[in-house]
Amino acid sequence: MSGRLEGKAVIVTGAGGGIGREHARLFAQEGASVLVNDTGRRTGADAASVVSEIESAGGRAVADTTSATWDGAAAIVAHALDAFGRVDVLVNNATAARNADLWQLTEAEWDLAIDVNLKGYFALIREVAPHFGGQAAGAIVNTSSGSGFGHPSAVAYAAAKEGVVGLTRTVARELGRFGVRCNAIRPLAVGRSTAEYSEATAKWSTLMAVTMRPRGGQASQFGAATPETHPPAKISPMVVWLCTDAARDVNGRTFHVTGDLIARFADSEYERHVEHAGGWTLDALDELAPAQLVGDLHNDFLLEDHPELQRWEG
């Protein structure tokens, strides 16, 4: 244990397996006490087993099986305070979603994705904020996703994960004055859950391949990623580093983390802009917009080269 986070207390949600498990293990290796939160509903997820691994390696951890939602947030933070006497780091990593054609997605399936991936993240931030503010220090890392760039079959998950980016930026600006920083990652790793997901969503695999844009390499790397080249363990060093003093000046930013690559996304900025004295009319837009505003755009998603994907099968 190198001790970069010695004496700190960390909450990691969704830490019973996959990426979250690796986060919890690495935080413990760096000297932090870790609350390992996971409901255990995912196949192979077990908070208690992760705690056993950490304790066997000489670390300190407690298991928590409360759902990381609005209703469970206060209990999770209270558990960490009871166990460790403080909270210094929050890693929002819990996830839940269902895949379906968007016109068949139910309200319950939509609510599940939003409740865990966005509303739950805010609820936990809301609970730790008074503690972080009172001690004039704290670090939050939220788990977004490249799915937010557009993910057929995962509309609720994509909406929630893109909402995480806006949440992150806002929390950074609101809590930054108290010495609290908040950043996000868009991770890409291949483990058991990824393999199960790929099998379950074969129906959409072709559509994903021809419509997902390779923003920052996210979509283009997915097909080549393997458990050997893109394991969950390769995500955690950046997450832990963002919570150390070395990253004290990093706040409100989003990073793509996958395999051997870490990339910082630019904040939103104009691609093009055009102005019209006195305001715009439809005639003015007809005259100027095609060349000056949207001249380089075309509708990639008509998929004229894939007529089989244009057939409605509702």
Phi, psi and omega in degrees: 000124183270345168080022178299335181237030179302131178086356180268155177241133189234137170252126173238116178271155182062039189256013181280353180189176175059221183299317182299321177301316181293323175302308184301316181297318182287322175302316180296321178298332179270012172096358181280150167274135190235127167270114182266104184258129174192136179287339182082010182283337177285148178299124177084357180275130183206104182298320182298322181291326177292320176300317179299319178299316181295315181294324178296332179270005177095008181265181182236129182202157172227150179265144178220128184247017178288142178293131183277064180237183180305316183290334184261349188301313182298320181293323179296313180294320178298321179298316178297319179294319178295320185282322189240348179081000182194167171221129182240336186219138172235125173245108177276105184232351181300148181212152175199140180193161173235146179256136179192156168304139189300330180281355178248353180295133182271163177299321180296321179290321175299312183298323179301311181297315181291318184298321182271311190279343181228302181297318178295322178298314178297318182301318179291321176299317179301322182286324182276341185305314179298325180288316178296315181296319181294330179261005177056036179192149177167152179228136179234134172234122180256143180262106173268204182195149171295346176301334180296342177284350180130107187227095178307135180087352185231046188297318181291316179298316180298317180296317180295315184290329175286327174298329178300326180294315177296321176301314182299313181299319183289316178299319179300317182286328182277322184260351182303327182291345178261010181084016180256134178241150184219122180228170182226155173235149168248092185274155170223112179222157181240117176220200182300314183295325179295318179296317179296321179297316182300320179292320184288338185247028179302330179305326185257003188299317179294316179300318178297318183297326185260353181242336182287123182283141181280053178299123178058018180085355187302306184288319185293333181275342187301316183294331182268353183287140178227164177300334180281320183269335184227059180283158178305327183298338180281352178275324193294323181305320180293320179298312180295318180301320180298342181259004179263169179297336180297336182254026185299335183265004182262116183209132177077020184249161180236136183234140171269127183230120180198137178052236180265007186252136165232130181225142177263126178281144173288148170294159182303136180211161178296140165272315177217158172211153180213142180238153179222117183304129179086359180100172186260146169237167178298321179297319179295321177294318177302323184282318191252327186298316183305319182272318190268335185249317186236017186300335182262008183259148170210153186281095181291340194266006171290333174057048182296338178276359181228071182300333180294336179271351180268353179283125180287127180231049182288000000 
